[in-house]
Amino acid sequence: MTYRTNTELPDSVKANLPSAAQDIYRSAFNNAWQGCRSPAARQALQREELARKVAWAAVKRRYERVGDGWKPKH
């Protein structure tokens, strides 16, 4: 399960992140999903959870939550 475009992202991501941060999320999620080869994470649910965590970590490296929105870090 990978995302081809930002419109396919979960509503929680689309509603909260600016488009550039959505790009980061999508790229990190897709890379983590495709790179997840460990036997313990092969089940789809575990694999998706791991990919989501990686994607949010990638976003948080470049963006910070300010009030109800996300802004690029300086």
ZIZI-V114759 format. One record per pair of residues at least 24 apart in sequence whose C-alpha atoms are under 6 Angstrom apart, sorted by the first residue. I is the first residue (numbers start at 0). J is the second residue. If there is no record, write none. Layout:
# ZIZI-V114759
i:I j:J
i:I j:J
This chain:
# ZIZI-V114759
i:1 j:29
i:24 j:54
i:24 j:58
i:27 j:54
i:28 j:54
